[in-house]
Amino acid sequence: MVDLFAGCGGLSLGLEQAGFTPWFVNEIVEQFANTYKTNHDLSDEHYFIGNIVTLNENIDEYKEILSDITLVCGGPPCQGFSMANRQRILDDPRNSLYKQYLIFLSHVRPQFFIMENVKGMMNKKDEIIQNFTEYLGIEYTYDYAVLKAQDFGVPQNRERFIMIGNRMGIPTREIFEEINKLKREPFVLRDALYGLPHLEAKKGKGQIGVEDINSGLTERDFEYPQTDFYHFINGDKVITKLYNHKNRYNNERDLEIFRRLPQGANSLHESIADIMPYKRRNDIFKDKYFKLDENQICKTITSHMKFDCNMYIHPWEARGLSPREAARIQTFPDDYVITGAQNMWYAQVGNAVPVKLAKAIGDGIMKFLQ
């Protein structure tokens, strides 16, 4: 398989768990690609770290490595999908990477492809089918759905537009029917957080690279509790290391807000009325602070966490979620190492496709390959 806009590798990893072999990877951010490389045994010639525009312009150089590809997957960033936007999708410069995804598919012509994106793309589904037909012709058949990650066990509220196409003569609706057979009850937030070490706020502001056992470490020895959730994300692997479980600095006011808020409460809660810093704009900042409820699925993990975790307050500790906790909520296995700067750990995890959602999609396609 080929993964375009691969990020740190959530979509790839789920498809790999379904039986696909990562073969060629494109990612423009070197730091994200380094995480992918750290967790995969794939030589450098199988990566193109740079703009997909440049890749498409030089596609002939990769003709041999890109021959006989079973699956291409990717989620091109798109800011121009809106019912209010009357121009054609392909004419909106904000959707240039979507166009490049189509160009790549037209060159490689895989047996199957997956496009993953924001659920708002459903508003333009007919036009999207037209775009794919323009670039790929009538050899391919397509179908689409908005899939909810929580329907596949993921302890998170996350909805994504998924489009699948193939040139194998398979009615694509049947692939989605196989995917839907894999639905199950979601785990809840408590399942994802259970058993991880206690963390406190980092004492000093701006202390990059300074670590201690209280605020967390990039890597440490750790024995995980063997829960159902542990086996859901890790299988039968015995994992003895804990990665990326670190807290960031928070000022005293924020820590007091974290302590006072009950689970499920936001910035408007009476318990913090006397210290809430945005009173005049409560209507805008009602979710500036939000304390997660351990008995519910988590709100959507996003890359905004790289700025702060005030909207992701830990349900029983006075802090935000750690990058490892966010990765668990995204159903990354515990031995998946996120590289780079700590704030960018959050960005990588937040941009990823939940691994177990990706696995369900891969399992659905694999039924027809088998």
PLY file of the C-alpha trace (Angstrom):
ply
format ascii 1.0
element vertex 370
property float x
property float y
property float z
element edge 369
property int vertex1
property int vertex2
end_header
0.00 0.00 0.00
0.91 3.67 -0.44
0.11 6.25 2.25
-0.10 9.87 1.13
-0.24 12.74 3.66
0.82 10.00 6.05
1.50 12.08 9.16
2.76 9.92 12.00
1.06 6.84 10.54
-2.33 6.17 12.16
-4.09 5.22 8.93
-1.11 3.11 7.81
-0.91 1.31 11.12
-4.57 0.28 11.11
-4.30 -0.96 7.53
-1.10 -2.79 8.45
-2.96 -4.52 11.28
-5.52 -5.60 8.66
-2.79 -7.25 6.58
-1.51 -4.57 4.19
2.22 -3.87 3.80
3.38 -0.22 3.79
5.43 0.20 0.64
5.66 3.91 -0.18
5.05 6.91 2.07
4.59 10.62 1.36
4.62 13.25 4.12
5.65 16.90 3.83
6.59 17.49 7.50
9.92 15.86 8.22
9.26 15.62 11.95
6.05 13.63 11.32
7.83 11.40 8.81
10.53 10.69 11.40
7.85 9.23 13.70
6.64 7.04 10.83
10.22 5.90 10.15
10.88 5.16 13.82
7.94 2.75 13.93
8.37 1.06 10.53
11.12 -1.01 8.96
11.11 0.67 5.56
14.21 1.90 3.71
14.65 5.55 2.71
13.91 5.02 -0.99
10.36 4.11 0.02
9.73 7.62 1.37
9.12 10.91 -0.37
9.39 13.62 2.28
8.13 16.75 0.57
5.23 18.29 -1.30
3.01 15.88 -3.24
3.08 18.42 -6.11
6.81 17.72 -6.51
6.18 13.98 -6.20
3.62 14.09 -9.00
5.95 16.18 -11.18
8.67 13.54 -10.77
6.45 10.45 -10.67
8.38 8.72 -13.48
11.37 8.37 -11.15
9.21 6.15 -8.91
7.63 4.10 -11.69
9.24 0.83 -10.63
8.51 1.15 -6.91
4.91 2.24 -7.61
4.04 -0.56 -10.01
1.39 -3.12 -9.01
0.11 -1.24 -5.94
-2.88 -2.84 -4.23
-4.04 0.16 -2.19
-3.48 3.91 -2.02
-4.78 5.72 1.04
-4.66 9.29 2.24
-6.50 12.25 3.67
-5.61 15.37 1.65
-6.07 18.54 3.74
-9.11 20.41 2.40
-10.38 23.75 3.67
-12.75 24.54 0.80
-15.58 22.05 1.33
-18.69 24.05 2.10
-22.25 24.21 0.88
-21.89 28.00 0.85
-18.96 27.74 -1.53
-20.51 27.67 -5.00
-17.37 27.28 -7.07
-16.24 23.84 -8.16
-14.18 21.99 -5.57
-11.27 21.64 -7.98
-11.28 25.39 -8.67
-10.82 26.35 -5.02
-7.09 26.85 -4.32
-7.63 25.63 -0.75
-8.32 22.20 -2.21
-5.14 21.95 -4.28
-3.92 18.89 -2.34
-7.18 17.10 -3.05
-6.49 17.66 -6.75
-2.95 16.32 -6.33
-4.37 13.19 -4.69
-6.47 12.61 -7.82
-3.45 13.18 -10.05
-1.41 10.63 -8.08
-4.21 8.04 -8.35
-4.40 8.62 -12.11
-0.68 7.84 -12.41
-0.54 4.79 -10.10
-4.00 3.30 -10.70
-4.11 1.02 -7.65
-6.59 -1.82 -7.28
-8.24 0.03 -4.36
-8.02 3.48 -2.83
-9.27 5.10 0.36
-9.82 8.82 0.80
-10.37 9.95 4.38
-11.47 13.47 5.26
-13.77 15.83 7.16
-17.41 14.78 7.31
-18.37 18.06 5.58
-17.21 16.51 2.32
-20.51 14.63 2.35
-22.11 17.93 1.29
-20.29 17.69 -2.04
-20.40 13.93 -2.57
-21.88 14.07 -6.07
-19.27 16.54 -7.22
-16.52 14.44 -5.65
-17.66 11.37 -7.60
-17.59 13.51 -10.75
-14.02 14.61 -9.96
-12.83 11.04 -9.50
-14.50 9.96 -12.73
-12.81 12.84 -14.58
-9.37 11.69 -13.42
-9.78 7.91 -13.26
-12.44 7.18 -15.89
-15.21 4.61 -15.66
-12.89 1.73 -14.75
-13.36 2.51 -11.05
-16.48 2.21 -8.93
-16.93 4.29 -5.76
-18.93 4.59 -2.60
-18.72 6.68 0.54
-19.96 6.94 4.11
-19.47 8.98 7.25
-18.02 6.52 9.76
-17.99 7.11 13.52
-14.82 5.95 15.24
-16.77 5.13 18.41
-18.74 2.51 16.47
-15.54 0.50 16.16
-14.46 0.52 19.80
-12.53 3.81 19.77
-13.18 5.75 23.04
-13.68 9.01 21.19
-16.32 11.02 19.37
-14.84 11.28 15.87
-16.68 11.25 12.53
-14.86 11.02 9.20
-15.89 10.94 5.57
-14.54 7.76 3.98
-14.57 7.18 0.24
-13.47 3.84 -1.20
-12.95 3.03 -4.86
-11.76 -0.03 -6.75
-11.16 -1.24 -10.30
-11.71 -4.91 -9.50
-15.40 -5.00 -10.35
-16.40 -5.20 -6.69
-19.58 -3.31 -5.72
-18.05 -0.88 -3.23
-21.22 -0.78 -1.16
-20.46 -4.40 -0.24
-17.11 -3.29 1.22
-18.92 -0.84 3.52
-21.33 -3.61 4.49
-18.34 -5.72 5.61
-16.91 -2.75 7.53
-20.22 -2.22 9.31
-20.26 -5.86 10.45
-17.24 -4.98 12.61
-19.10 -2.47 14.78
-18.87 -2.93 18.54
-19.47 -1.01 21.74
-16.88 1.69 22.39
-14.55 1.72 25.33
-14.88 4.82 27.53
-12.25 7.32 28.60
-11.57 5.56 31.90
-10.57 2.42 29.99
-7.93 4.36 28.02
-6.49 6.16 31.08
-6.59 3.35 33.62
-3.27 2.25 35.09
-1.06 5.02 33.72
1.26 6.74 36.21
0.18 9.88 38.09
1.57 13.13 36.65
1.89 16.62 38.09
2.29 19.94 36.33
5.82 20.83 35.26
7.20 23.31 37.79
9.15 25.62 35.51
7.92 27.46 32.44
9.89 27.10 29.21
12.14 24.32 30.47
12.54 22.48 27.20
14.15 19.08 27.55
13.98 19.09 31.36
12.33 15.91 32.66
11.52 14.38 36.02
9.49 11.45 37.26
6.75 13.72 38.69
5.87 15.61 35.50
6.72 12.71 33.21
9.43 11.22 31.02
9.86 10.64 27.30
10.67 7.00 28.07
10.55 4.91 31.23
10.19 1.31 32.32
6.58 0.49 33.08
4.43 -2.57 33.62
0.97 -2.11 32.12
-2.23 -3.54 33.64
-3.53 -6.26 31.29
-7.05 -4.90 30.75
-9.47 -5.50 27.89
-8.49 -2.10 26.48
-4.80 -3.01 26.71
-5.45 -6.10 24.56
-7.68 -4.08 22.19
-4.81 -1.75 21.26
-1.81 -4.03 21.86
-3.02 -7.54 21.12
-0.97 -10.10 23.04
2.27 -8.08 23.04
3.91 -7.64 26.43
4.96 -4.00 26.65
7.45 -2.94 29.32
8.19 0.65 28.28
6.08 3.80 28.56
6.66 6.54 25.97
5.50 10.16 25.63
3.71 10.29 29.01
4.68 13.85 30.01
2.80 16.82 31.40
3.39 20.44 30.39
3.62 23.63 32.44
0.39 25.22 33.72
0.04 28.39 35.75
-1.54 28.32 39.21
-4.86 29.76 38.03
-5.29 27.02 35.45
-4.35 24.34 37.97
-6.98 25.69 40.37
-9.58 25.60 37.58
-8.56 22.02 36.80
-9.02 21.05 40.46
-12.39 22.74 40.95
-14.25 21.72 37.80
-16.39 18.58 38.11
-16.22 16.04 35.31
-18.24 17.05 32.24
-18.21 20.79 33.15
-16.96 23.68 31.06
-15.93 27.32 31.56
-19.45 28.40 32.55
-19.59 26.22 35.66
-20.25 28.07 38.90
-17.31 26.43 40.66
-14.84 28.63 38.75
-16.94 31.79 38.30
-14.67 33.84 40.59
-11.45 32.97 38.76
-12.62 32.46 35.18
-10.43 34.81 33.09
-12.86 35.28 30.17
-16.10 36.33 31.91
-17.01 39.07 29.43
-16.85 36.65 26.54
-18.36 33.54 28.10
-20.44 32.86 25.00
-17.25 32.53 22.97
-15.07 30.78 25.53
-17.50 28.36 27.17
-15.28 25.48 26.09
-12.00 27.25 26.85
-11.88 24.83 29.77
-13.52 21.42 29.74
-13.05 18.57 32.18
-13.49 15.20 30.57
-15.92 12.62 31.93
-14.31 9.25 32.62
-17.59 7.40 32.04
-18.08 8.77 28.51
-16.15 8.57 25.28
-13.67 11.41 24.90
-14.32 14.51 22.82
-12.46 14.55 19.49
-8.68 14.56 19.89
-7.32 17.38 17.70
-3.98 18.98 16.89
-5.07 22.05 18.91
-3.68 20.18 21.90
-0.22 21.37 20.81
-1.20 24.85 22.13
-2.81 23.77 25.40
-4.91 20.98 26.88
-7.41 23.18 28.74
-10.24 21.62 26.73
-8.93 18.15 27.62
-8.62 18.27 31.41
-7.88 14.89 32.94
-10.98 13.58 34.75
-9.29 12.87 38.10
-5.95 14.72 38.03
-5.28 18.48 37.90
-3.67 18.52 34.46
-4.36 18.08 30.78
-4.07 14.78 28.99
-0.56 13.63 28.19
0.44 12.80 24.59
0.46 9.09 25.49
-3.08 9.34 26.83
-4.16 11.10 23.64
-2.44 8.35 21.62
-4.29 5.67 23.60
-7.61 7.43 22.91
-6.61 7.34 19.22
-5.97 3.56 19.75
-2.27 3.66 18.95
-0.50 0.68 20.55
1.58 1.50 23.61
4.88 0.75 21.88
4.27 3.34 19.12
6.85 6.04 19.76
6.08 9.67 18.88
9.27 11.60 18.04
10.17 15.29 17.98
9.26 18.14 20.33
6.62 17.53 23.01
4.08 20.00 21.61
4.42 18.32 18.23
3.63 14.95 19.80
0.14 16.33 20.33
-0.04 17.68 16.75
0.89 14.31 15.27
-1.54 12.32 17.41
-4.35 14.85 16.87
-3.99 14.76 13.08
-4.03 10.96 12.91
-6.82 8.60 11.90
-7.77 6.40 14.86
-5.88 3.18 14.35
-8.81 0.85 15.04
-11.10 2.77 12.68
-8.43 2.34 9.98
-8.15 -1.35 10.80
-11.92 -1.83 10.35
-11.73 -0.18 6.92
-8.75 -2.35 6.01
-10.47 -5.50 7.23
-13.47 -4.68 5.03
-11.31 -4.36 1.92
-9.18 -7.39 2.81
-12.27 -9.64 2.75
-12.44 -9.12 -1.01
-8.72 -9.53 -1.59
-8.85 -12.87 0.20
0 1
1 2
2 3
3 4
4 5
5 6
6 7
7 8
8 9
9 10
10 11
11 12
12 13
13 14
14 15
15 16
16 17
17 18
18 19
19 20
20 21
21 22
22 23
23 24
24 25
25 26
26 27
27 28
28 29
29 30
30 31
31 32
32 33
33 34
34 35
35 36
36 37
37 38
38 39
39 40
40 41
41 42
42 43
43 44
44 45
45 46
46 47
47 48
48 49
49 50
50 51
51 52
52 53
53 54
54 55
55 56
56 57
57 58
58 59
59 60
60 61
61 62
62 63
63 64
64 65
65 66
66 67
67 68
68 69
69 70
70 71
71 72
72 73
73 74
74 75
75 76
76 77
77 78
78 79
79 80
80 81
81 82
82 83
83 84
84 85
85 86
86 87
87 88
88 89
89 90
90 91
91 92
92 93
93 94
94 95
95 96
96 97
97 98
98 99
99 100
100 101
101 102
102 103
103 104
104 105
105 106
106 107
107 108
108 109
109 110
110 111
111 112
112 113
113 114
114 115
115 116
116 117
117 118
118 119
119 120
120 121
121 122
122 123
123 124
124 125
125 126
126 127
127 128
128 129
129 130
130 131
131 132
132 133
133 134
134 135
135 136
136 137
137 138
138 139
139 140
140 141
141 142
142 143
143 144
144 145
145 146
146 147
147 148
148 149
149 150
150 151
151 152
152 153
153 154
154 155
155 156
156 157
157 158
158 159
159 160
160 161
161 162
162 163
163 164
164 165
165 166
166 167
167 168
168 169
169 170
170 171
171 172
172 173
173 174
174 175
175 176
176 177
177 178
178 179
179 180
180 181
181 182
182 183
183 184
184 185
185 186
186 187
187 188
188 189
189 190
190 191
191 192
192 193
193 194
194 195
195 196
196 197
197 198
198 199
199 200
200 201
201 202
202 203
203 204
204 205
205 206
206 207
207 208
208 209
209 210
210 211
211 212
212 213
213 214
214 215
215 216
216 217
217 218
218 219
219 220
220 221
221 222
222 223
223 224
224 225
225 226
226 227
227 228
228 229
229 230
230 231
231 232
232 233
233 234
234 235
235 236
236 237
237 238
238 239
239 240
240 241
241 242
242 243
243 244
244 245
245 246
246 247
247 248
248 249
249 250
250 251
251 252
252 253
253 254
254 255
255 256
256 257
257 258
258 259
259 260
260 261
261 262
262 263
263 264
264 265
265 266
266 267
267 268
268 269
269 270
270 271
271 272
272 273
273 274
274 275
275 276
276 277
277 278
278 279
279 280
280 281
281 282
282 283
283 284
284 285
285 286
286 287
287 288
288 289
289 290
290 291
291 292
292 293
293 294
294 295
295 296
296 297
297 298
298 299
299 300
300 301
301 302
302 303
303 304
304 305
305 306
306 307
307 308
308 309
309 310
310 311
311 312
312 313
313 314
314 315
315 316
316 317
317 318
318 319
319 320
320 321
321 322
322 323
323 324
324 325
325 326
326 327
327 328
328 329
329 330
330 331
331 332
332 333
333 334
334 335
335 336
336 337
337 338
338 339
339 340
340 341
341 342
342 343
343 344
344 345
345 346
346 347
347 348
348 349
349 350
350 351
351 352
352 353
353 354
354 355
355 356
356 357
357 358
358 359
359 360
360 361
361 362
362 363
363 364
364 365
365 366
366 367
367 368
368 369
